[in-house]
Amino acid sequence: MPELANAREVARGIQRLFARNDIWCVPEMPLRGGRRADLMGIDAKGKVIIVEIKVARADLAGDGKWPDYLDHCDRFFWGVPPHLDRAMLEQDSHRPDCCGVIVADGYDAEILRPAPLRALAAARRKVEVEALARAAMRRFTWAGDEATQGWGRIDG
């Protein structure tokens, strides 16, 4: 499936950009409400960042669930490959006033439009950071001990 491979490449490029900037993220992060963030991370100041990756115009045009992610982060980015037409991301339907844009390939990424800070309430940020930390620790444990795979809650 070329779109899946392309999405993985975009994710890798974004993770490299973020790592250079002391932002650490987890792919495929489950959120309350049944959604799943393509990338979710924390910056050096404790702000929660979500990146929604789109590699096809049809997927970008047909995604009506993305505003749900705004309730789970301080900053939201669209992550797209270089070849994708980004004109849609400038339309009101994709809220350019509150969404950043990152262009990435399998090697690197560049922020074309920074994501404005839309600060979460402190209690909400605490919930999101704890869920992210637990998911990261669970995955780390699973990677080191196959016998533990499948243990614990997988929904965040």
Beta strands, then each sheet from edge to edge (+ up, - down):
strand 1: 24-30
strand 2: 36-42
strand 3: 48-53
strand 4: 75-80
strand 5: 99-104
strand 6: 109-113
sheet 1: 1+ 2- 3+ 4+ 5+ 6-
end
